[in-house]
């Protein structure tokens, strides 16, 4: 802080004064030490005169001489090298009767008292000088509470960010609901369900990508605060997760409420609850993944590029475009690392496994999508009867050809149950939060000395 023409009352509020002359230090110390300093320099300060104003005037006079302030610069160096007892005895009390501390002493005292910046008293000064300084200012749970409250406050001050994210989810849900409106139980409806699930689950991860800049913006605050042990990195990681979770619940309910009944998904109330949970788990895993990347990448543009590319790979290896049994062995590891694989398989089982005996293809529907599908229905029935006699299998136009269990087996969705997929998706979210914590440890090793 620079003060021009400082008054006597302002001097009483300061612990240290710094005077510069053409970039060189001509005085640094407490205000109370100005009179003895200039007395020893040979220019005593008259009684009743403002020490700071006298010092400024004297420095300005010396600057007008041929030698300038070189003598004063050399004198302050020798003055500071003298025994500390002399300086302390001269500056132990400020004009208002308060002790004057160095910056390091003030920080140490404040941390020992559980505060980052605080006033001091004579008794607390003596105690802090002999007491061991705590590593952190506050207990772990206090840090989590303070950081969580601060993050919630920042979120509350920028509601437009959540409104935009909520709007994107609502618009996407509305578009999907209108495109895949009331799907039937025909082979065409089954294929359209595949498309809805793939797009819906990948949407969770793309929508949550807006959380990427959060830590990249806070990094310049996080680094100096943790460098002085203002709080633990684990506290920051947990508070970040706590603040991120409530909006995900709102987004999950909005997406589920708009799409589940409009698309005509199976399972009833139980299916609705599970669909909402897997959507929430997908948001949670996507949020953890993006948060982890924010601790690794140095720039927002690089982060978005990585997010888009990796999510595209996840979708490719999720089992929608290429089933697991068709993925080459040297790429199968990416299939199990895909974040979209588990929610996709979960909603597939929630839809086609809710009623294993439910039929999705009957009789002549087996010809849909083939050249024979363009023939008249009567001709298709004749062909079906001929096939029945030839194969000696009794089926007709009402016979069930494909059930939900058959569809799951064909899509190679048979390794984990739907609840296993849900827990795995949640575990991914926690794993990425842990990895984010590791990046904070490795990326900010600076410590307060």
C-alpha positions as CSV (number, residue, x, y, z in Angstrom):
1,X,0.0,0.0,0.0
2,X,1.4,3.4,-0.9
3,X,0.5,6.4,1.3
4,X,1.1,10.0,0.3
5,X,1.3,12.6,3.0
6,X,0.5,10.0,5.8
7,X,-1.1,11.4,8.9
8,X,-0.2,10.5,12.5
9,X,-3.3,8.4,12.9
10,X,-2.5,6.3,9.8
11,X,1.0,5.6,11.1
12,X,-0.6,4.1,14.2
13,X,-2.3,1.5,12.1
14,X,0.8,0.2,10.3
15,X,3.3,-2.3,11.5
16,X,6.0,-1.6,9.0
17,X,7.0,1.3,6.8
18,X,9.0,1.1,3.6
19,X,10.7,4.2,2.0
20,X,12.2,3.9,-1.4
21,X,14.4,6.4,-3.2
22,X,14.9,5.8,-6.9
23,X,14.2,2.1,-6.4
24,X,16.5,1.7,-3.4
25,X,15.4,1.0,0.1
26,X,16.3,3.9,2.4
27,X,14.2,2.7,5.4
28,X,12.3,-0.4,6.4
29,X,11.0,-0.9,9.9
30,X,8.3,0.0,12.4
31,X,7.1,3.6,12.5
32,X,8.3,3.9,16.2
33,X,11.9,3.3,15.1
34,X,12.0,6.3,12.8
35,X,13.2,8.8,15.5
36,X,16.1,6.7,16.8
37,X,17.0,5.8,13.2
38,X,17.3,9.4,12.0
39,X,19.0,10.4,15.3
40,X,21.8,7.9,14.7
41,X,22.0,9.0,11.1
42,X,22.6,12.5,12.3
43,X,19.3,14.1,11.4
44,X,17.1,13.9,14.6
45,X,13.4,14.4,14.2
46,X,12.2,17.5,16.2
47,X,9.7,16.9,18.9
48,X,6.0,17.0,17.8
49,X,6.8,16.6,14.1
50,X,5.3,13.8,12.1
51,X,8.1,11.3,11.7
52,X,6.9,10.1,8.3
53,X,6.6,13.6,6.8
54,X,10.1,14.5,8.2
55,X,11.5,11.3,6.7
56,X,10.0,12.1,3.3
57,X,11.3,15.7,3.4
58,X,14.8,14.6,4.4
59,X,14.9,12.0,1.7
60,X,13.8,14.5,-0.9
61,X,16.5,16.9,0.3
62,X,19.2,14.2,0.0
63,X,18.0,13.4,-3.5
64,X,18.8,16.9,-4.5
65,X,22.4,16.7,-3.4
66,X,25.3,15.4,-5.5
67,X,25.7,12.2,-3.3
68,X,22.0,11.6,-3.3
69,X,20.7,9.0,-0.8
70,X,23.6,6.7,-1.1
71,X,24.7,7.4,2.5
72,X,21.2,6.6,3.7
73,X,21.0,3.4,1.7
74,X,24.3,2.2,3.3
75,X,23.2,3.3,6.7
76,X,20.0,1.3,6.6
77,X,22.0,-1.8,5.7
78,X,24.3,-1.3,8.7
79,X,21.3,-0.4,10.9
80,X,19.5,-3.7,10.1
81,X,22.6,-5.7,10.8
82,X,22.8,-4.5,14.4
83,X,21.7,-6.7,17.2
84,X,17.9,-7.3,17.2
85,X,17.6,-6.2,20.8
86,X,18.4,-2.6,19.9
87,X,15.7,-2.5,17.2
88,X,13.2,-4.3,19.3
89,X,13.7,-2.0,22.3
90,X,13.3,1.0,20.0
91,X,10.2,-0.3,18.2
92,X,8.5,-2.5,20.7
93,X,5.5,-0.2,20.9
94,X,3.8,1.7,18.1
95,X,2.3,5.2,18.5
96,X,-0.9,3.6,19.7
97,X,0.7,1.2,22.1
98,X,0.4,-1.9,20.0
99,X,3.3,-4.3,19.4
100,X,4.9,-4.3,16.0
101,X,5.5,-7.7,14.3
102,X,7.2,-8.8,11.2
103,X,5.1,-10.2,8.4
104,X,6.4,-13.8,9.1
105,X,5.7,-13.4,12.8
106,X,2.2,-12.1,12.1
107,X,1.4,-15.0,9.8
108,X,2.8,-17.5,12.3
109,X,0.8,-16.0,15.1
110,X,-2.4,-15.9,13.1
111,X,-2.1,-19.6,12.0
112,X,-1.4,-20.6,15.6
113,X,-4.6,-18.8,16.7
114,X,-6.6,-20.5,13.9
115,X,-6.9,-17.5,11.7
116,X,-5.2,-16.5,8.5
117,X,-5.1,-12.7,9.4
118,X,-5.9,-11.4,12.8
119,X,-4.9,-8.7,15.3
120,X,-2.6,-9.5,18.2
121,X,-2.2,-8.7,21.9
122,X,0.9,-8.6,24.0
123,X,0.0,-11.8,25.8
124,X,-0.8,-13.7,22.6
125,X,2.4,-12.4,21.0
126,X,4.5,-13.8,23.8
127,X,2.6,-17.1,23.6
128,X,2.9,-17.4,19.9
129,X,6.6,-16.8,20.1
130,X,7.2,-19.8,22.2
131,X,4.4,-22.1,21.0
132,X,4.7,-24.5,18.1
133,X,2.9,-23.3,15.0
134,X,0.2,-25.7,13.8
135,X,0.5,-27.2,10.3
136,X,-3.0,-26.1,9.4
137,X,-5.1,-23.3,10.8
138,X,-8.3,-25.3,11.3
139,X,-9.5,-28.9,11.8
140,X,-10.3,-30.9,8.6
141,X,-14.1,-30.7,9.1
142,X,-13.9,-26.9,9.5
143,X,-12.0,-26.6,6.3
144,X,-14.6,-28.7,4.4
145,X,-17.4,-26.6,5.9
146,X,-15.7,-23.3,5.0
147,X,-14.7,-24.3,1.5
148,X,-18.2,-25.8,0.8
149,X,-19.9,-22.6,2.0
150,X,-17.6,-20.5,-0.1
151,X,-18.2,-22.7,-3.2
152,X,-22.0,-22.6,-2.7
153,X,-21.8,-18.8,-2.4
154,X,-19.9,-18.5,-5.6
155,X,-22.4,-20.8,-7.3
156,X,-25.3,-18.7,-5.9
157,X,-23.7,-15.6,-7.3
158,X,-23.6,-17.0,-10.8
159,X,-26.9,-18.7,-11.3
160,X,-26.7,-18.3,-15.0
161,X,-24.2,-21.2,-15.2
162,X,-26.7,-23.6,-13.7
163,X,-29.6,-22.2,-15.7
164,X,-27.7,-22.8,-19.0
165,X,-26.8,-26.3,-18.0
166,X,-30.3,-27.0,-16.9
167,X,-31.6,-25.5,-20.1
168,X,-29.3,-27.7,-22.2
169,X,-30.5,-30.9,-20.4
170,X,-34.2,-29.9,-20.8
171,X,-33.8,-29.0,-24.5
172,X,-32.0,-32.3,-25.1
173,X,-34.6,-34.3,-23.2
174,X,-37.4,-32.6,-25.1
175,X,-35.8,-33.3,-28.5
176,X,-35.1,-37.0,-27.6
177,X,-38.7,-37.4,-26.2
178,X,-40.3,-36.0,-29.4
179,X,-38.0,-38.0,-31.8
180,X,-38.4,-41.3,-29.9
181,X,-42.1,-40.8,-28.9
182,X,-43.9,-43.8,-27.6
183,X,-41.7,-46.6,-29.1
184,X,-43.5,-49.8,-29.9
185,X,-42.4,-53.4,-29.3
186,X,-41.5,-54.1,-32.9
187,X,-38.0,-54.8,-34.3
188,X,-38.0,-51.2,-35.4
189,X,-38.9,-50.0,-31.9
190,X,-36.1,-52.1,-30.5
191,X,-33.5,-50.5,-32.8
192,X,-34.8,-47.1,-32.0
193,X,-34.4,-47.9,-28.3
194,X,-30.8,-48.8,-28.9
195,X,-30.3,-45.3,-30.4
196,X,-32.1,-43.6,-27.6
197,X,-30.0,-45.3,-24.9
198,X,-26.7,-44.6,-26.7
199,X,-27.5,-40.9,-27.2
200,X,-29.1,-40.4,-23.8
201,X,-26.2,-41.9,-21.9
202,X,-23.5,-40.1,-23.9
203,X,-25.5,-36.8,-23.4
204,X,-24.9,-37.1,-19.6
205,X,-21.1,-36.9,-20.1
206,X,-21.1,-34.2,-22.8
207,X,-23.5,-32.0,-20.8
208,X,-21.4,-32.1,-17.7
209,X,-18.3,-30.9,-19.6
210,X,-19.0,-27.3,-18.5
211,X,-17.5,-28.2,-15.1
212,X,-14.1,-28.2,-16.7
213,X,-13.1,-24.5,-16.3
214,X,-14.1,-24.5,-12.5
215,X,-10.7,-25.6,-11.2
216,X,-8.8,-24.0,-14.0
217,X,-10.2,-20.7,-12.9
218,X,-9.7,-21.4,-9.2
219,X,-6.2,-22.8,-9.6
220,X,-4.6,-19.3,-9.1
221,X,-6.4,-19.0,-5.8
222,X,-5.9,-22.6,-4.8
223,X,-2.1,-22.6,-5.2
224,X,-1.2,-19.7,-3.0
225,X,-3.8,-20.7,-0.3
226,X,-2.5,-24.3,-0.1
227,X,1.1,-23.0,-0.3
228,X,0.5,-21.3,3.1
229,X,-1.4,-24.3,4.4
230,X,-4.7,-22.4,4.6
231,X,-6.4,-25.8,4.1
232,X,-5.8,-29.3,3.0
233,X,-6.1,-30.6,-0.5
234,X,-8.4,-33.4,0.7
235,X,-10.7,-30.7,2.1
236,X,-10.8,-29.0,-1.2
237,X,-11.5,-32.2,-3.1
238,X,-14.4,-33.2,-0.8
239,X,-16.0,-29.8,-0.8
240,X,-15.7,-29.7,-4.6
241,X,-17.6,-33.0,-4.7
242,X,-20.2,-31.9,-2.2
243,X,-21.0,-28.7,-4.1
244,X,-21.1,-30.5,-7.5
245,X,-23.6,-33.2,-6.4
246,X,-27.0,-31.3,-5.7
247,X,-27.2,-29.8,-9.2
248,X,-26.7,-33.3,-10.7
249,X,-29.8,-34.5,-8.8
250,X,-31.9,-31.8,-10.3
251,X,-30.6,-32.5,-13.8
252,X,-31.2,-36.2,-13.4
253,X,-34.8,-35.8,-12.3
254,X,-35.4,-33.3,-15.2
255,X,-34.0,-35.7,-17.8
256,X,-35.8,-38.7,-16.4
257,X,-39.1,-37.0,-16.0
258,X,-39.2,-35.7,-19.5
259,X,-38.0,-38.8,-21.4
260,X,-39.0,-41.9,-19.5
261,X,-42.8,-41.9,-20.0
262,X,-42.6,-40.0,-23.3
263,X,-40.4,-42.7,-24.9
264,X,-42.5,-45.4,-23.3
265,X,-39.7,-47.2,-21.4
266,X,-40.5,-50.4,-19.5
267,X,-40.4,-51.2,-15.8
268,X,-43.1,-49.0,-14.3
269,X,-42.3,-47.2,-11.1
270,X,-39.3,-49.4,-10.3
271,X,-37.9,-48.9,-13.8
272,X,-38.4,-45.1,-13.5
273,X,-36.5,-45.0,-10.2
274,X,-33.6,-47.1,-11.6
275,X,-33.4,-45.0,-14.7
276,X,-33.2,-41.9,-12.6
277,X,-30.4,-43.4,-10.5
278,X,-28.4,-44.5,-13.5
279,X,-28.7,-41.1,-15.0
280,X,-27.6,-39.6,-11.8
281,X,-24.7,-42.0,-11.6
282,X,-23.7,-41.1,-15.2
283,X,-23.7,-37.4,-14.3
284,X,-21.6,-38.2,-11.2
285,X,-19.0,-40.2,-13.2
286,X,-18.9,-37.6,-15.9
287,X,-18.4,-34.8,-13.3
288,X,-15.6,-36.8,-11.7
289,X,-13.9,-37.4,-15.1
290,X,-14.1,-33.7,-16.1
291,X,-12.9,-32.6,-12.7
292,X,-9.9,-35.0,-12.9
293,X,-9.0,-33.6,-16.3
294,X,-9.2,-30.0,-15.0
295,X,-6.4,-30.9,-12.6
296,X,-4.3,-32.3,-15.4
297,X,-4.7,-30.0,-18.4
298,X,-3.3,-26.5,-18.3
299,X,-5.8,-24.8,-20.5
300,X,-9.5,-24.8,-21.1
301,X,-9.3,-25.3,-24.9
302,X,-7.0,-28.3,-24.4
303,X,-9.3,-29.7,-21.8
304,X,-12.4,-29.5,-24.1
305,X,-10.5,-31.1,-26.9
306,X,-9.5,-34.0,-24.7
307,X,-13.0,-34.4,-23.3
308,X,-14.6,-34.5,-26.7
309,X,-12.1,-37.0,-28.1
310,X,-12.1,-39.3,-25.1
311,X,-15.9,-39.4,-24.8
312,X,-16.1,-40.2,-28.5
313,X,-13.8,-43.2,-27.8
314,X,-15.9,-44.2,-24.9
315,X,-19.0,-44.2,-27.0
316,X,-17.3,-46.2,-29.8
317,X,-16.2,-48.9,-27.4
318,X,-19.4,-48.9,-25.2
319,X,-20.9,-51.9,-27.0
320,X,-23.5,-49.9,-29.0
321,X,-21.7,-49.6,-32.4
322,X,-19.7,-52.8,-31.9
323,X,-20.7,-55.5,-29.5
324,X,-18.2,-56.8,-27.0
325,X,-17.7,-60.1,-28.8
326,X,-16.8,-58.2,-32.0
327,X,-14.2,-55.9,-30.5
328,X,-10.6,-57.0,-31.3
329,X,-8.7,-58.4,-28.4
330,X,-6.1,-55.7,-28.4
331,X,-8.9,-53.1,-27.9
332,X,-11.0,-54.9,-25.4
333,X,-9.4,-53.1,-22.5
334,X,-10.8,-49.9,-23.8
335,X,-14.3,-51.4,-23.7
336,X,-14.0,-52.0,-20.0
337,X,-12.6,-48.5,-19.4
338,X,-15.4,-46.9,-21.3
339,X,-17.6,-44.8,-18.9
340,X,-20.5,-45.2,-21.2
341,X,-20.4,-49.0,-21.3
342,X,-21.9,-49.5,-17.8
343,X,-24.8,-47.0,-17.9
344,X,-25.6,-48.2,-21.4
345,X,-25.8,-51.8,-20.3
346,X,-27.7,-50.9,-17.2
347,X,-30.5,-49.1,-19.1
348,X,-30.6,-52.0,-21.6
349,X,-31.2,-54.5,-18.8
350,X,-33.7,-52.2,-17.2
351,X,-35.6,-52.1,-20.4
352,X,-35.3,-55.6,-21.9
353,X,-34.8,-57.5,-18.6
354,X,-37.7,-56.1,-16.7
355,X,-40.0,-58.8,-18.2
356,X,-37.7,-61.5,-19.7
357,X,-40.7,-63.1,-21.5
358,X,-41.8,-60.0,-23.2
359,X,-41.9,-60.4,-27.0
360,X,-40.3,-57.9,-29.4
361,X,-40.7,-59.8,-32.6
362,X,-43.7,-61.9,-33.7
363,X,-44.3,-64.0,-36.8
364,X,-43.9,-62.0,-40.0
365,X,-42.1,-59.2,-38.2
366,X,-38.9,-61.2,-38.7
367,X,-39.0,-60.0,-42.3
368,X,-38.9,-56.3,-41.4
369,X,-35.8,-54.7,-42.8
370,X,-35.3,-57.4,-45.5
371,X,-36.5,-57.5,-49.1
372,X,-39.3,-59.8,-48.1
373,X,-40.6,-57.1,-45.8
374,X,-41.9,-55.3,-48.9
375,X,-44.1,-58.2,-50.0
376,X,-47.8,-58.3,-49.1
377,X,-48.7,-59.7,-45.6
378,X,-50.5,-62.7,-47.1
379,X,-47.4,-63.7,-49.0
380,X,-45.3,-63.3,-45.9
381,X,-47.6,-65.5,-44.0
382,X,-47.4,-68.2,-46.7
383,X,-43.6,-68.0,-46.6
384,X,-43.7,-68.3,-42.8
385,X,-45.9,-71.4,-43.0
386,X,-43.6,-73.0,-45.5
387,X,-40.6,-72.3,-43.3
388,X,-42.5,-73.8,-40.4
389,X,-43.2,-77.0,-42.3
390,X,-39.7,-77.2,-43.7
391,X,-38.0,-76.7,-40.4
392,X,-40.6,-78.8,-38.5
393,X,-41.0,-76.0,-36.0
394,X,-44.5,-75.0,-35.0
395,X,-44.7,-71.2,-35.3
396,X,-47.1,-68.9,-37.1
397,X,-47.8,-65.1,-37.4
398,X,-48.5,-64.9,-33.6
399,X,-45.5,-66.9,-32.5
400,X,-42.8,-65.0,-30.5
401,X,-39.5,-65.0,-32.3
402,X,-37.4,-62.7,-30.1
403,X,-37.7,-61.9,-26.4
404,X,-35.9,-59.4,-24.2
405,X,-33.5,-62.0,-23.1
406,X,-32.6,-62.8,-26.7
407,X,-31.9,-59.1,-27.4
408,X,-29.6,-58.8,-24.4
409,X,-27.7,-61.9,-25.5
410,X,-27.4,-60.6,-29.0
411,X,-26.0,-57.3,-27.8
412,X,-23.6,-59.2,-25.5
413,X,-25.1,-57.5,-22.4
414,X,-24.7,-60.5,-20.1
415,X,-21.7,-59.9,-17.8
416,X,-23.1,-57.6,-15.1
417,X,-26.6,-57.1,-13.8
418,X,-28.2,-53.7,-13.9
419,X,-27.3,-53.0,-10.3
420,X,-23.8,-54.1,-10.8
421,X,-23.5,-51.6,-13.7
422,X,-25.0,-48.9,-11.4
423,X,-22.4,-49.5,-8.7
424,X,-19.6,-49.6,-11.2
425,X,-20.7,-46.2,-12.7
426,X,-20.7,-44.7,-9.2
427,X,-17.3,-46.2,-8.4
428,X,-15.9,-44.5,-11.5
429,X,-17.0,-41.2,-10.2
430,X,-15.3,-41.7,-6.8
431,X,-12.2,-43.0,-8.5
432,X,-11.8,-39.9,-10.6
433,X,-12.3,-37.8,-7.5
434,X,-9.4,-39.7,-5.9
435,X,-7.3,-39.2,-9.0
436,X,-8.1,-35.5,-8.9
437,X,-6.8,-35.4,-5.3
438,X,-3.6,-37.1,-6.4
439,X,-3.1,-34.5,-9.2
440,X,-3.5,-31.7,-6.5
441,X,-0.8,-33.4,-4.4
442,X,1.6,-33.8,-7.3
443,X,0.8,-30.5,-9.1
444,X,1.2,-28.2,-6.0
445,X,4.0,-29.3,-3.9
446,X,4.8,-25.8,-2.7
447,X,4.7,-25.5,1.1
448,X,4.8,-22.7,3.6
449,X,8.2,-22.3,5.1
